[in-house]
Amino acid sequence: MIKKFRLGNPINTESVVKDIPIEEGNLEGFSFDSEKLSFKKFINPKTVIYGLGETTRGINKRGFVYKSFCSDDPNHDEDKQSLYGAQNFFIIDDGNKAAGYYFDFPGIITFDMGFTELNTVEITLSYGDADIYLVTGESKTSIVKQFRELIGQSYIPPKWAFGYGQSRWSYFTSDEVREVYAKYKEAGIPLEMIYLDIDYMERYKDFTISKEAFPDFEELVSDMAKENVHLVPIIDAGVKIEKDYDVYEEGVKNNYFCKKDNGEDLVAAVWPGQSHLPDFLNKETREWFGNRYKFLIDKGIDGFWNDMNEPAIFYTKDHLEEVFEKVNDYRGKNLDVDSFFEFTGMFYSISNNMEDYRRFYHNMDGKKINHEKVHNLYGYNMTRAAGEAFERISPDKRILMFSRSSYVGMHRYGGIWTGDNKSWWSHLLLNVQQLPALNMCGFMYVGADTGGFGSHASKDLMLRWLAVSMFTPLFRNHAAKGTRRQELYEFGDSKDFKELIKLRYALIPYLYSEYMKAVKNNDMMFKPLSFEYSDSRVNEIEDELLVGESIMIAPVTKQNATGRYVYLPEDMKLIRFRGPKNYDEEILEKGDHYVKAETNEVLVFIRPGHELPLAEAAMSVEEIDYSTIRYLSYKADGVKYDMYDDDGVSRN
Ligand code: MIG
């Protein structure tokens, strides 16, 4: 059952698709402090909290303060309260009863999940207008299902988007792209997408192609298409200010950009230098910007990633002016501890500055709204602009789309990647822990930068990371400028990589089937063990996940380990994969086990009464032959796996 409570006069975020009558009074089960705008609830020592989508820390969100404020921050360490998304849905499970809560609120909101006081959850809004939903049901899964019905069906990518993709910031030329493809081919490793980062553009201008670097762009796209490889270009939020650049000119002329209080277009710098930010909260801007993707679709492109849409702001012209003015005051001064930190602080806070987010406005259905109040809707609406346009531009064929920033509601238009992680073992574990929380909030086409974006990846990390990412719908190896090359042929002998990527392809019939079933049934593809089992141990398991209905995974996330402890909530059959045809099987009893896993081995556990379909590997999704599927199973006599499949591209 869902109950809706209203505070003040909320902005319509369009994150939900169902109209629910508003209850009288305050959110049930919480005390409300109207001065602090905070909701408080006691929790008992056993209470577990799940959800909040893309955040730091564990599956159990208890014990930390999270803040929804979409942020471009490449340091995802333990003390970060905000990452790129704002997904304000969570479940509080006190052991007897669970309830879900969704705060449909586009401004800054903090979730103190038993941090300040161990036994208290306190949620604080930055202003007093919000819709709050209380979702109750028999189980956590049924609560998620109802919530997901409330917010509408999740995005469905083309099936080829389940293939393996290679990315780097950047492949600078057409030749470099061809070389990446050739080297994968030479190594015999399947490759489905090559991603184009910002350098394919002309001076970082959206919807342009650098003529010097990619003179044969259309030929490149079609040559790659012949090999079943899709090129997936990036689109950035900011539009370069440059005379005669049509996107800029049209945007200015039609008032499509975010404006300052005085009515001038805000000048904010990102990649291309001084830029304007499209006002994606304005319907007309969305339509206009969305239509622009056609430029690339007409050239054969069928997938995109949307970046910098928190929005990230390197600096605004106005604030930079202020900084330059103040700098002189410090010249010649004897800087002491306070004035010195003030001085350096001025520089450190130039990017993504809070004052800058208050400096501009949106036009939402004719109403002028300060950005700070609706900050978390920006990336959502950029991706919505694209998603809505794709339905017009490509009415029959699905288009791949994923975004960096997000808000609930965006899940209907695209997936997300989890941003600028690092080649750290702790981020491999974080990757595992984020997956169920993302699914709860409707984000199904998800994945992390495999191998880590920042920092240098080692071969063992890469192998271990593949053992996680090979289960995520979005499976992309991506790395930042200046880091060690991370393509799978760059680590010496690539035989193990080849086997693991082939295993991914052998698993695609299962993964696609489980993805589609989860989308259609408003279910999760990745579940914590505690969503299906109820013994006293499962609440504390932070590094094992159920993937679809048949299997559990328990990846090794520690360096130099040759195995790990695994807790089994019931008897299961272990498949220790080294490749699609190379594995051993062992039945393990309920309880604790130390399970060996070398760096080229992937641990998969089949649940009793279930089957895991496994196809012969193929070099592309299209070439997977379903007639080769065999079933690995455990105690599954008379059980039939319910396989979903379709043509992989049609929208219906
Ligand atoms: O400020 O386009 O998260 O994936 O490679 C960095 C360059 C901008 C951030 C994205 C990352 C991408 C990078 N972008």
Residues whose N, C-alpha, C, O or C-beta is under 5 A from the ligand:
A	BS01	MIG	W169 D197 I198 D307 G419 D420
